[in-house]
Amino acid sequence: MSETVTSNASQVPAIEGWFTLDQNPHLIGAQCTACGTYVFPPREGACPSPSCDSDELTATPFSRFGTVWSYAENRYAPPLPYRAAEPFEPYALVAVQLEKEGLIVLGQAPKGILAKDLKVGMRMQLETDVLYREDGVDYMIYVWAPAVQDEVVGGAK
Amino acid sequence: MSDRDLVVLGVGMHPWGKWGRDFTEYGMVAARAALKDAGIEWKDVQYVAGADTIRNGYPGFIAGATFAQKMGWTGARVSSSYAACASGAMSLQTARASILAGFCDVAMVIGADTTPKGFFAPVGGGDRKNDPDWLRFHLLGATNPAYFALFARRRMDLYGATSEDFAQVKVKNSLHGLNNPYARFRKENAVEDVLNSPVVSDPLRLLDICATSDGAAAMIVTSRAFAEKHLGSLKGVPRIKAVSTSTPTYPQTLLEMPDFATDSSAVVMPPARGFKDSICWDAYEEAGVGPEDLSMAEVYDLSTALELDWYEHLGLCAPGEAEGLLRSGATTIGGRIPVNPSGGLSCFGEAIPAQAIAQVCELVWQLRGQAEGRQIENAKLGMTANQGLFGHGSSVIVGI
């Protein structure tokens, strides 16, 4: 698990605009400027609600904390385009429910956090970890880690 | 008989397996078997509704025309449908719509596939950062079994389901499919076999997860008028009573393959019935029946645990009670409501465009009393349930 992730030249997000790479990383979603519903992954354009005719979604930070909806643990290397480390180490996937945004987001758990460490309902927080390394650059991805920090004032409860 | 019923005149399949041959070869075998079963000629078919395969190049994308050419061009109208695992049901629906609209009387619904070994991976090369199916592999390594595992784990942590419960589904289905000549895996499995198989995506083991297979299925569906003329009497002849190809209603609140996230229920209340419930209930409402009327169901057991989920979506029991229903023996042949009498995906593996059609073929054989070695006594009404990724429902009700 990457305890402290700071922006530097050797780290880039594996996908642009989905999460921040700072001390307190969080997901970036989209929110409808008219009805207020949320979308992840972030995108522009039309609101997904059939009851709303807005064409404007704006990028918005998501809560950093949520609860486990479910989880799985991959015991075999996924196929390309996943770039599995060799030798392959099992890792967990965690689906986390964000209360304020009212949706569930799937992510990996940090390396070393496996199914046995997880439970439906557990508090989780967003971190970042290395997805793969190529030509000396770490391609970073958001991960759901068991919550260790105090939630910020106004955080999801 | 309702005016909107469609008669199933013939069904046919190529056995499921893994040979890597051209998918049209399997399709030809299924098509000819269905024609023979229907007692009609290829030239009698006015409409070919093909279910597409996206792993076999251009011929797979235009399956209707591909099979029409393979069988010999006759000028028949065609359609080609893709709805992932629900492609077969969508093809049936296009044939049904064409017949009920009066555009034709006799249609062939057909799907066939040849599949690669191992995990399904995104189709096509290159970086596709706008394609969620590509991204879920690239960013998360979220394989199909990983999504199945999320649903299995929910059952364990919420309802106390165990690995033994999941294994019991495999044991049941392995018994059901033992004598099915079209099944690929015909071997009796014990609970220990499942528990001793390697964990693929925790909590699911190899024998909890369906394989990918080659296979083909076809059926001949006709208008009532054509069938009456052809058969004389329609007594005991299976009829399609409902086809539900529903999409979700916003917000979709279950995390489904290949999505990164659900819709948001922060502003819009979730619908009273979630997506997988609505697939089944839309079919019930169309047919004017309920779960208590069913003699059997063929459900999409991509994993053992997903079969248990379907018991609840079908309304065979309340949420959290599927393990109890399984253990009571109700869903075994001889029980109150046998599920997957064919042996299910557990015994077949998945041949995507053929699978939803194969589910209907099994119901037809059961309703005619021709399901040798796996026959359900006095079967009157059956239902299929299935879901294709990207929001494709698939449920068909067949009765006599």
Interface residues (C-beta under 8 A of the other chain):
Chain A: A14 I15 C32 C35 G36 T37 Y38 V39 F40 P41 P48 S49 P50 S51 W69 S70 Y71 A72 E73 N74 R75 Y76 A77 P78 P79 L80 P81 Y82 R83 A84 P90 Y91 A92 L93 A95 K100 E101 G102 L103 I104 V105 L106 G107 Q108 L114 A115 K119 V120 G121 L131 I141
Chain B: G118 F119 A121 P122 D127 K129 P132 W134 L135 R136 F137 H138 L139 L140 G141 A142 T143 A146 Y147 A149 L150 F151 R153 R154 D157 L158 P198 V199 V200 S201 D202 P203 L204 Y250 P251 T253 L255 D259 F260 A261 T262 D263 S264 S265 A266 V267 V268
